[in-house]
Structure formats: structure tokens, C-alpha cells
Amino acid sequence: MRASFAFRRFWDDDRGAEMVEWALVTLILLIATSSVIIGLREMIVDALKSIFAALQEDPADAWTTGSVAPPPTPNP
């Protein structure tokens, strides 16, 4: 009797259920995000390579020659 009462009390106890639900949601989102990133890995690497290559290039001539931007056109 005592064991069945303890089991019943344990079974009816719902403390911590919300934390378990959020842990499962987090796990599902982590798995989904990881699979998308793994699937798009080559595209991500290529995009990052092009960004880093553009950052390492010399700036445009207008920046290095000291020329200034043209004056703004007046509004009528």
C-alpha cells in the first residue's frame, strides 16, 4: 500500500513539467537549426569568404585620392 501511494503521489506531481517542456522545445529548435546550418554550410562558407576578401581589398580610388563627393543638387 505504501509503495502504491508513493507511486501515485509521484505520478500526480507536475512540478517541473514546464521546465521539461521548454527543454524539449529548445532541443527541437537546436536540432532543426543545426540541420539547416549543416545543409547550407557551403553557401555560408562561400559568403563569408567573399565578405572577408572584400574587406581585405584596397579601398576604391575616390577614397585614396582625396577627392570629395560632389555637392548636393539643390531642391527646386
NUDRENTI-282806 format. One record per residue (C-alpha): residue number from 0; y, z, x negated; residue in one letter. Coordinates in Angstrom, 2 decimals. Example, Ala and Ser with C-alpha at 12.3 -4.5 7.8 and 13.67 -1.06 7.14 Angstrom:
% residues 2
n,py,pz,px,res
0,-4.50,7.80,-12.30,A
1,-1.06,7.14,-13.67,S
***
This chain:
% residues 76
n,py,pz,px,res
0,0.00,0.00,0.00,M
1,2.43,0.96,-2.69,R
2,1.86,-2.31,-4.59,A
3,2.36,-4.40,-1.47,S
4,5.56,-2.51,-0.68,F
5,6.87,-3.13,-4.21,A
6,5.95,-6.81,-3.99,F
7,7.62,-7.14,-0.59,R
8,10.77,-5.45,-1.87,R
9,10.79,-7.76,-4.91,F
10,10.26,-10.83,-2.72,W
11,13.13,-9.93,-0.37,D
12,15.57,-9.14,-3.18,D
13,18.03,-12.03,-3.52,D
14,20.29,-10.60,-6.22,R
15,20.85,-13.14,-8.96,G
16,19.85,-16.11,-6.80,A
17,23.28,-17.71,-7.07,E
18,23.18,-17.47,-10.86,M
19,19.81,-19.21,-10.90,V
20,21.17,-21.95,-8.62,E
21,24.15,-22.55,-10.92,W
22,21.85,-22.60,-13.94,A
23,19.74,-25.29,-12.27,L
24,22.83,-27.34,-11.35,V
25,24.06,-27.06,-14.94,T
26,20.67,-28.12,-16.28,L
27,20.53,-31.14,-13.97,I
28,24.04,-32.22,-14.97,L
29,23.21,-31.76,-18.65,L
30,20.11,-33.91,-18.36,I
31,21.98,-36.62,-16.43,A
32,24.89,-36.65,-18.87,T
33,22.57,-36.75,-21.87,S
34,20.62,-39.68,-20.48,S
35,23.81,-41.64,-19.79,V
36,25.16,-40.97,-23.28,I
37,21.84,-41.95,-24.86,I
38,21.78,-45.14,-22.78,G
39,25.33,-46.08,-23.76,L
40,25.01,-44.93,-27.36,R
41,25.53,-48.35,-28.96,E
42,28.60,-49.09,-26.84,M
43,30.11,-45.70,-27.67,I
44,29.46,-46.13,-31.39,V
45,30.98,-49.63,-31.38,D
46,34.07,-48.43,-29.52,A
47,34.57,-45.54,-31.94,L
48,34.10,-47.84,-34.94,K
49,36.78,-50.22,-33.65,S
50,39.16,-47.32,-33.00,I
51,38.65,-45.90,-36.49,F
52,39.03,-49.36,-38.05,A
53,42.31,-49.89,-36.18,A
54,43.57,-46.51,-37.37,L
55,42.82,-47.40,-41.00,Q
56,44.63,-50.77,-40.92,E
57,48.15,-51.16,-42.22,D
58,50.79,-50.91,-39.51,P
59,52.48,-54.02,-38.13,A
60,55.20,-55.70,-40.21,D
61,58.00,-54.61,-37.89,A
62,57.30,-51.02,-38.82,W
63,57.23,-51.58,-42.57,T
64,60.19,-53.97,-42.98,T
65,62.69,-51.59,-41.48,G
66,63.63,-53.90,-38.64,S
67,64.71,-52.29,-35.44,V
68,63.89,-53.03,-31.86,A
69,66.19,-55.48,-30.06,P
70,68.91,-53.91,-27.97,P
71,68.10,-53.37,-24.32,P
72,69.20,-56.00,-21.86,T
73,71.96,-54.82,-19.54,P
74,71.17,-54.45,-15.88,N
75,73.41,-56.52,-13.57,P
***
